[in-house]
Amino acid sequence: LPNDNGPGIQTLCQALSGTHDYTPFCHKDARHEKSNVLTVQLSFHIQSERPCRVMNDAGSGDHSSDIVTAQFVARAKGFRRTMVRNLVGFCVQCMMADDGGDGAAADHDDDDNDKKMDGSSEPSKCP
């Protein structure tokens, strides 16, 4: 995971924050029930890092590593069905696509009708 000061995840959270049409992040069965134009504030923080011993298959300590506790915070007056889960999943996928991946968004409930936040018909992409 990136550190809290890394510009990538902070830039992504800023881009996803604000007043937007969040339809691509809503459950496919609930996308047309009401307006999905919402004002959302999304942020990411590293809460703690602590060392741990990683065990190998034989059960002995192989090497040490860090356990990182990360927190996404989403604030709004209300959310749509699966919206927060899809927003966080999108951010995690973008963080993991930093080397060689195309950064394509997750399938948002296996629906092929996803739109970008700008309203175009292309699937959402990581910035």
Order of alpha helices (4+ residues) and beta strands (2+ residues): alpha-beta-beta-beta-alpha
